[in-house]
Amino acid sequence: MSVVTLFVRVLGALIVAGVLAVSSSAAPNSLRMVVFVANHGQGTVSSTPRGIHCPGVCRAIFPEHSRVELHSTPAAGWKFGHFEGSCHSRTRTCGILLVSTHDCIGGACPIGAFGVRAYFVRGQPSS
């Protein structure tokens, strides 16, 4: 038996919509965690393990208890500002441990949903 939950949440300018699924074929108490990324400015955010390459693919599903690293790359003429939401950092890399209790942009999020904003600002990167 599978349990599927559809959710929609407005987080500032970011609309988060997705599906959380728990399958009886998965390990007991196993959740599939959803990571959403919103870019502000010009640049890309990718993930390790692979799955997110935003803009383009800004949502990916990972197993609970995995660690996802987000990597930012500013476009020409832009520099990276910071990450906020489920991942806070002023460096170009930010890690999230995907557990069902976490912080989220704008308060409580559905269990298993992780929202991250990446901010890029005009200007040349600092050396």
C-alpha positions as CSV (number, residue, x, y, z in Angstrom):
1,M,0.0,0.0,0.0
2,S,1.2,3.5,-0.8
3,V,0.3,6.7,0.9
4,V,0.5,9.9,-1.2
5,T,0.1,13.4,0.0
6,L,-0.2,16.4,-2.4
7,F,0.7,19.8,-1.0
8,V,0.8,23.3,-2.2
9,R,2.3,26.2,-0.1
10,V,3.1,29.8,-1.0
11,L,6.5,30.9,0.4
12,G,6.9,34.5,-0.5
13,A,7.3,34.6,-4.3
14,L,7.9,30.8,-4.4
15,I,5.0,28.5,-4.9
16,V,5.9,25.0,-3.6
17,A,3.9,22.1,-4.9
18,G,4.8,18.5,-4.8
19,V,4.0,15.0,-3.8
20,L,5.3,13.1,-0.8
21,A,5.0,9.3,-1.0
22,V,5.6,6.5,1.4
23,S,5.5,3.0,-0.1
24,S,5.1,-0.3,1.7
25,S,7.9,-1.6,-0.5
26,A,10.3,1.0,1.1
27,A,12.0,0.5,4.4
28,P,9.7,0.9,7.4
29,N,9.3,4.6,8.4
30,S,11.0,5.6,5.1
31,L,10.1,9.0,3.6
32,R,10.9,10.5,0.2
33,M,12.1,14.0,0.9
34,V,11.5,16.9,-1.6
35,V,14.0,19.7,-2.0
36,F,12.8,22.9,-3.8
37,V,15.2,25.7,-4.9
38,A,14.2,29.2,-6.0
39,N,16.9,31.4,-7.6
40,H,16.8,35.2,-7.2
41,G,19.1,37.0,-9.6
42,Q,21.3,35.3,-12.3
43,G,23.1,32.1,-11.5
44,T,22.6,28.3,-11.1
45,V,22.2,26.0,-8.2
46,S,23.1,22.3,-8.5
47,S,23.1,19.4,-6.0
48,T,25.2,16.5,-4.9
49,P,23.8,13.9,-5.2
50,R,22.6,14.9,-8.7
51,G,19.0,15.9,-9.1
52,I,18.8,19.7,-8.9
53,H,20.1,22.0,-11.6
54,C,18.2,25.3,-11.3
55,P,17.0,27.2,-13.2
56,G,15.6,24.3,-15.1
57,V,15.2,21.4,-12.6
58,C,14.5,23.2,-9.3
59,R,12.9,20.3,-7.4
60,A,14.3,16.8,-6.7
61,I,13.3,13.9,-4.4
62,F,15.9,12.2,-2.2
63,P,15.6,9.5,0.5
64,E,15.2,10.6,4.1
65,H,18.4,10.8,6.1
66,S,20.5,11.6,3.0
67,R,22.7,14.7,2.9
68,V,22.2,17.1,0.0
69,E,24.9,19.6,-0.9
70,L,23.7,22.7,-2.9
71,H,26.3,24.4,-5.0
72,S,25.8,27.9,-6.5
73,T,27.5,29.3,-9.6
74,P,26.9,33.0,-10.4
75,A,26.3,34.1,-14.0
76,A,28.8,36.6,-15.6
77,G,28.5,40.0,-13.9
78,W,26.9,38.5,-10.8
79,K,28.1,37.2,-7.5
80,F,26.6,34.8,-5.0
81,G,24.9,36.5,-2.0
82,H,23.5,33.8,0.3
83,F,21.3,30.8,0.8
84,E,18.3,30.9,3.1
85,G,15.4,28.7,4.2
86,S,16.1,25.1,5.0
87,C,19.8,25.8,4.3
88,H,21.5,28.9,5.6
89,S,24.9,30.0,4.2
90,R,26.9,32.9,2.9
91,T,29.3,30.5,1.1
92,R,28.6,29.1,-2.3
93,T,27.9,25.6,-0.9
94,C,25.3,24.7,1.6
95,G,24.3,21.2,3.1
96,I,21.0,19.9,4.2
97,L,20.5,16.7,6.2
98,L,17.1,15.4,5.1
99,V,15.2,14.5,8.3
100,S,11.5,15.1,8.9
101,T,12.1,17.9,11.5
102,H,13.6,21.0,10.0
103,D,13.4,24.8,9.4
104,C,11.6,26.1,6.4
105,I,11.1,29.4,4.6
106,G,8.1,31.2,6.1
107,G,7.5,28.9,9.0
108,A,6.2,25.3,9.0
109,C,6.4,23.3,5.8
110,P,4.9,19.9,5.1
111,I,7.0,17.1,6.6
112,G,9.5,16.1,4.0
113,A,9.5,19.4,2.1
114,F,12.7,21.6,2.1
115,G,12.6,25.1,0.6
116,V,15.8,26.9,-0.2
117,R,16.3,30.4,-1.8
118,A,19.6,31.3,-3.5
119,Y,20.3,35.0,-3.9
120,F,22.7,36.3,-6.5
121,V,23.5,40.1,-6.7
122,R,25.0,42.2,-9.5
123,G,28.7,42.7,-9.3
124,Q,32.0,40.9,-9.8
125,P,32.9,38.1,-7.3
126,S,35.4,39.0,-4.6
127,S,38.8,37.5,-5.0
